[in-house]
Amino acid sequence: MEKIGAALESLALERIRPTLNGTGVILHTNLGRSPLPRGAADRLGEIAGGYTNLEIDLASGERGPRARFTERALAQLCEAEAATVTNNCASALVLILRHFAPPPRNEVIISRGQLVEIGGGFRIPEILETSGARLREVGATNKTRLDDYARAIGENTALILRVHRSNFYLEGFVGEPDIPELAGLARSHGLPLVEDLGSGALFPTELRAGLDHEPTPAEALNAGADLVCFSGDKLLGGPQAGVIAGRGDLVARLKKDPLFRALRCDRLLLAALQETAVAHLAPEPDLPVYQMLKATPDELVARAEKIVAAAGAPGGLAIGTGTARCGGGTMPKSAIPSVTVTMPGSAALAKRFRLGDPPVVGYLQDDRFKIDIRTILPHQDGPLARAIAAALSV
Ligand SMILES: *Cc1c(COP(=O)(O)O)cnc(C)c1O
């Protein structure tokens, strides 16, 4: 036991703990993507150490459906007949493809302009193959026409897949059919049209200058997609999860697939996702991701001034500008003017911040170490000021 203890001690830094994100990247995958809304964090605290009514119908005392409240709330937010949840969006996609494109009728038609690598070396074509589906690529990188899809449809076609270009954009001589056109084609051949939205925001993301519109699940479904899938911890602003929404009959079939059981979400994830959905039902969503996108430079400067003062305003500490991004493979064009606390920097100083308590991750630019205030949660301003004072006092 002592040996094990010693071995773990050397890994103590790797134990998961609160870390301040001063990178300006709102959905930073290495920092856990989306912070949870307060309601979700509170609910986790309430239920984590005890039992829950996860799968019991409290009215009858019988076994009840799992996650029905969350599924209904998500369906409403997506303007869908039904919705369900798996443990992430990649698994949601594998489930959809395995279920609706089993061999021998396993061809999935996809545009060459949508063969996306989603990060971490994970590529959509490889996910497709893992699922047993066969890729039928159509069109060219920059242009795919409706007729390219039409000509690819044959007796082994199982479905048409659209993948949102989450983390890059095409500009110039480009084009592809829109969802209503593809939906018309899919329907005339009795094929489902599935859209992998990746992020799938539930609020209009064009909150400020510099922010693009991210397609919403409701837009894709109302335009004619039969099913959409998207992540729980990107712009939804919740825990890691994969949401599937759309036609009731298709969602019901997926929930009966044995693979669905293998991708089942645990009570902590479901409780966090439930409260994230509730946060979205409010007119002004009480979500860290939303607040971070929305914060004005004036608000951030006011916070930065307080942080600098609380840190004792040591020499060299200044307020500067920066550029925040959405990150996590979302809205690649968006560059959000932001506010930073800066100081003369070096790799050694950046390391001192990372090894501090709490750890602070910032970035070096033009010989200065910068901490972007947009991605610091307001309740972390005090701890950040203390971390700055400690790092500079050595
Ligand atoms: C991010 C992303 C995924 C994967 O989502 P996870 O929840 O991380 O599994 C799938 N497809 C697209 C288009 C994405 O952007």
The ligand as a MOL file (V3000), in Angstrom:
LIG
                    3D

  0  0  0     0  0            999 V3000
M  V30 BEGIN CTAB
M  V30 COUNTS 15 15 0 0 0
M  V30 BEGIN ATOM
M  V30 1 C -17.3980 17.4900 -31.7390 0
M  V30 2 C -18.0590 16.7480 -32.8330 0
M  V30 3 C -18.3970 15.3970 -32.6840 0
M  V30 4 C -18.0430 14.6190 -31.4580 0
M  V30 5 O -18.7100 15.0140 -30.3340 0
M  V30 6 P -18.3010 14.4160 -28.8950 0
M  V30 7 O -19.4370 14.7860 -28.0210 0
M  V30 8 O -17.0060 15.0370 -28.5240 0
M  V30 9 O -18.1760 12.9420 -29.0660 0
M  V30 10 C -19.0300 14.7630 -33.7280 0
M  V30 11 N -19.3020 15.4180 -34.8770 0
M  V30 12 C -19.0040 16.7160 -35.0570 0
M  V30 13 C -19.3580 17.3740 -36.3450 0
M  V30 14 C -18.3740 17.4330 -34.0400 0
M  V30 15 O -18.0780 18.7320 -34.2050 0
M  V30 END ATOM
M  V30 BEGIN BOND
M  V30 1 1 1 2
M  V30 2 1 2 3
M  V30 3 2 2 14
M  V30 4 1 3 4
M  V30 5 2 3 10
M  V30 6 1 4 5
M  V30 7 1 5 6
M  V30 8 2 6 7
M  V30 9 1 6 8
M  V30 10 1 6 9
M  V30 11 1 10 11
M  V30 12 2 11 12
M  V30 13 1 12 13
M  V30 14 1 12 14
M  V30 15 1 14 15
M  V30 END BOND
M  V30 END CTAB
M  END
